[in-house]
Amino acid sequence: MQKTMATWFFMRPGFTTFRVEPEKHPQFLFGSRERRQRDYLLGEIEGACYGKDGFKSVIFGDYGRGKTHMCHNLEFELKRQNLSVSTVYIKCSAYVSKEPFQSLFREMITRHRTEEVKRVATEYVRRSKEGGAPPIRDIVQSEDIALVINNGLTAVNDEAVRNCMRWLGGEPKVPMQLISTALKPQLTDSRDFGAVLRGLSHMFATVDDKVVLYLVDEAERFENVTNVDTFAGWLASLRELTEIPGVGLMFFVGALTRNNLPTLLVQEEVMRRIGVANYVEFQNPSREELRDFLLELFATFVRKGEVPKQHQGVVTDEARDSAVPDELQQMTGGAANRLETYPFEPDAFDEFIEQVATGHMSSKPSEVLIRLLKAAQRAMRKDQRTIDRAIVNEVNSEGL
């Protein structure tokens, strides 16, 4: 039989490795501090929705801290709890000095699902014609944008709808002749971007009773925009968008401290609109928090008893089996402490925690998981069913 990590370490159904991937495992968030931070943000988002406002914030912390995973988990929980929010996830590109703001804004608009935008726009136009909603022209204050929303986003052909979304996002050279030959060739002005977002957010609020929330990941790349004129365009656009009450914007930023935030996000006019209190720092976990993080992960991934209470609602029924395999019982000698720290031996686990809590890469969850995976792979290569101190020290000595 082929050796696999899932069978070697008695993993629950659905798990094949100790790697935690944001896109693959958005339902899992390990560590009590992580959940407290997540629940705080969920509460702020929910609270803002009561008045159909969008929560705006800047979430920052060390690189590898787990912000991307937090971002995806927030998106998962918002849907699971059926909160009145429609989320759009965006991962920033590698911007250059003269990158136009359209590069970000195009992502914000085209990341909406085409069929969803078409449905909302079609229903809104119907209500508007029947007098149940104001004309979209009154909301966006732009004839071109109103025309594209009314005639383009409601088109029968999905490709035509997609083209209209691209045009609304500021993309150049989009074929729009079927809508009108008199349209601007491209939206470039901050006021146009604000008009588009006001229109979209208003339609979602009217039709679905939801606030649009944009989760902008890796926003530290804003710092690459250094050209003076381009920077001014980005600043004007961010100021315009953060001023729209019904739009939620959360920027996730890799930054060691508040002083390392991108210059764009610490400009007074942007900070005032986001709110200084909504700049939230994610600090690295302590030794004890790292220990709890890993023990919780092991108990969730490995068949060694009950799934931790906080994850029972998101694992499959098959994965909830609390039975401990006889072979694992024998391997750990029936000792509770050996079963708890498995796949590590207890002394190896203590050593591992000490190593990942110190040094240049100290306490970064991403580094902890990379070392865990490497140690597990090393044990398999050695035909060892547990990770001992020798393996932990080997892996540590191979780092920088």
N, C-alpha and C positions, 0 to 999 in steps of 0.2 A: 504493500500500500504506500502511496506517495505521502511523504511527510509534509504536513501543513501546520501552520501555527494554530489554526482552529482546533484540530484534533490533539495536537501536542500539549496544549495548555487548557484543554477542556472548556472551550468557549461555548457560550450560549448560541442557539440558532440566530442567525442574522449577523454575527460578528466573525470576522476572519483574521483580524489583526488588532494590535493594541493602538494602532493609529486612529486618531480622532480627526475626522475631516469635516469642516464647516458645512459643505454642501451635502455631504452624505449623512451626517449625524446632527442636523440642526435641532433635533428634539432633545438632545442631551446637553446638560450644562452641569459640570462637576465642580463641587466646592461650595461651601456655605456662603463665602464672600461673594462669589460670582452670582449666586442666586439673589442675594440681597441687593446687589447692584442692578441686576436685571429687573427685579421686582420694583425697585425705585423708579427705573425708567418706564416700566409698564404703567405704573401709577401716574406718572407725569403725563404720559401719552393719553391715558384714559381721562384724566382730569381735564386736559385741554379739549378733548372731544365733546365734553358736556356743553360747551358753548360753540361747537363746530369750529373751534380753533385748531391750528396745527402746532404741535409741540416742536420747538426749535432748540437745538443743543449742539455742543461740540464735545465729543467724547475722546479723551486723549490718554495715552499711556505708552509705556515702553514698547519697542518693536518686539513681536513675539508674545505679547501679553495676553492675547486671546480676543482682541477687539472684533476681528472678522467673525469668529465663532459666536460672540455675543450678538453681533449684528444679525446673523442668520437665526439664532435662537429667538431673538426678539420678533423677527418676522414670523417664525413658527408659532410662537405663543400668542401673538396678536390674532392669527387666524384660528388657532385652537380655542381661544377664549371668546371668539366671535365679537371682538371689539369693533367699533364703528370706524375702522381704518382700512384703507386700501394701500398696501405697501408696494414700493418700487425699489428694488436693490440695484445699486450702481457701483461698479468698481472703477475707480479713476484710471485713466490711461497714463502713459508716461509722457506728460506734457512737456513742451519745449518752451523756450523763452518767449516766442511770439505766438503761442497757441491761442487761437481765438476762443472766446467763451462758448461759442457754438459747440465746441467739442464736448463740453460737459452737458450743455442744455439739450443737444441732440439725443444724448443717452437718456436724459430724464424723460423725454417725450416718447422716444421709440421703445423704451423698455416696458411701457404699458403694452399689454396684450392687444393685438389688433382687434380681435373679436369683441373684447371688452369695451374698448373705446368706441367702436362702431355701435354696439348695443346702447351704451349710455347716451351717445350723441343722437342716435335715432329717436330714442324715447324722449330726450329733452326737446328736440325740435317738434315732436308731436305735441307735447304738453304746451310748448310755446305757441303753436298755432291755435290751440284750443283755449288759450288765455290762462293756462295753469302755471306758467312760468314766464318771466320777462324775456324778451328777445335777447339772444346772445350778443347782439350788437351793443345793447345797453351795458352789458357786463364788460366786454373787451374794449369798447370804444375804438374799434378799428374795423373799417369796412372790409379790408382784405382778409383779415383773420376771421371775421364773422362769416364771410362768404365761404372760406375753406371749411370751417366747422359745419356750417349748415348744409352745404352741397357736397363737400368732399368726404367728411368723416361718416356721412350717412350713405355713401355710395354702395351699390350692390356688390361691386367687384372689390374683393379684399385688397388686391394689389393697388387699386386707386386709393383706398383708405390708407394703406401703408405709405404711399407717396405723399399724401397730405400730411401725415404725421412727420415725415422727414422734413417737409417744407416748414411746418410749424416749429420744428426743432432747430431751424436755422441752417439746414444743409443746402449747399449751393447746387445749381444745375439740376433741380428736380423737375421732371416733365409735368407741368401743371396746365397744359393747354386745354384739357378737357374741362377744367374748372373755370378758367378765365385766362385770356391772353394779356390782360392788363395788370396781373398781379406783380408785386415786387419780385425780382428774381431771387431774392434771399432776405431773410430776416436777420438783421445784424445789430439792432438797437436794443438797449436794455429795457426800454419801455415796451417794445414788441414782445420781448421774452416775458415780461411781467403780465402783459395782456393775455398771452397764450395760457400761462399758468392760472391766471384768474378765471379764464374761461373753462379750462379743464376741471379745476377744483370746484367751481360753482356747479358744473353739470354733475359731477360725482356726488356732491352734497345734496343736490336736488333729487336726483334719480335713485341713488343707492343709499342716501342718508349716511355717507361715509366721508371722512377726511382723507385726502391723499397725503401719504407720508413717504418722503424720499429718504432712503438710507444710503448715504454717500460714503463708501468705504475707501480707505487709503487716500484720504484727502490731504495728507502731507505733501502730495505731488503738486498742490497749488503753489508751493514755494518755488517750483521750477519756472513759473511765469514771472519773468524779471524785466522784460522790455517795458519801458515807461508807459508808452501809449497802450499796450496790451493790458498791462496791470490796471490802468485806469478804467479800461473797458470791463474787466472782470469785477473790479470794485463796484462800479455803477450797477452791474447786473446782479451781483450778490446783494447789494443794498436794496435793489428793486424786489428781488424774490423774497428776501427775509422780511420784507414789509407787508407781505400778503398774509392777512390773519388766518385764512382758511387753508393754508399750505403748511404741512409739516416737513421740516428739514433737519436731519441728524447727520452731522459730519463726524466720521470716525477717523482719528488722526494718530499716526505714529509719532510720538513726541516724548522725549525723556521728561520734560517739565513744561509748565505753562510758557516759559520763556522760549521754548523751541517750537511753538506753534507757528504755522505759516503766517507770514505778514498780513495776508489778506484777511485772515480770521481774527486778527487782533486790532484791526482798524476800528476806531471809535464808533463810526456810523454802523458797522456790522455788529460789533459787540452790543451796542445799545439795543438793536433790534432782536438779537438772539437772547440777550439777558446775561449779565455776568454770572448770575447764580446757576445758569444752565451750561456753564463750562465745567464738565465733570471729569475728574482725573481717576483713572484706573491704576491703582498702585500694585506692584508685584506682591505675591503672597509670601507669608512668613514660612518658616520651617514647618510649624504645626499645620498651617493651611495647606502646604504642599503635601504633607503626609495624609491629611484627610482627603485631599483631592484624589490622590492615587488609590487609597484604600476604597474609596467610593467607586472609582473607575473599575478596579479589580472585581469588586462585588457585583458590578453591573455586567461586565463582560464575561466573567468566568462562572461556571456552574458550581458555586460553593455555598449555596444557601439561598435565602430570600433576596430578591432584587431590592435594593434600597428603596424605601417608601417613595422618595421624591421622583423615582423613575418608573414606578410600576404602571403608571398611566400611559407611558409612551413606548414600552416594549411590547412585542407580540405576545399573544397568549402562550405560545410554545416556549418563549424565552423566560416566562415566569416560573417555570418548574424549579422548585426549591431543593430537589434531591441532589445530594453530593455523590458523584460517581465513586464506586467502591475503590477503584484504582487511585483516585485522588486522596481518598481517606487513608489508604495504606501508605501512599507516598509521603503524606504529612504526619504519619504516625498517630493520627487521632488527636494531635495537639492543636488546641484552638488558636494559639498565636501563629503557628506555622500555616494553618489554613487561612488566617486573616491576611497575612502578608504574601501569600502565594500569588504570582509565580516566584517571588523572592523568598529566600530563607530569611528569617527574622533579622539576623545580624547583617546580612547583605542589604536588606531594605534600609536599616538604620544608616549604613554606610552610604547607600545611594542617596538618601535624603540629605545627608551632610554634604555630599559632593555637589548636588544640584542647587543647594541653597547658598553656595559660596562661589567666588570667582567672577570672572568677566560676564558670564552668561547666567548669573545667579537668579534663581527663582522665576525664570521665564517658562511658562507652561509649554511653549513650543519646543524649547530645548529639552525639558524634562521628558516629553513624549518621544523625541528623537532618540534620546539615550535609552529610554525604556525599550523601544523597539529594537535598538541595536543590541542591547543586552539579551533580549529574548531570542534574537536571531543567533547570537553567539552561543547561547545554551543549546539551541537545536543543532548547530554545527558540531558541538562537542558531545551530542547525544545525552545531554543532561536535562532532566525533567524539571529542575528548578534552577533559579539563578543564584549562584553563591557569591561570596565576597571576591573570589579570584576573578570572576567574570566582571563584576562591577568595577574593580580596580583596573582591569585590562582596558575596558571601554574608556574609563576616565583618563588613563595615561595616553590614550591615542588622540585626545583633544589638544587644542592649542595651549 
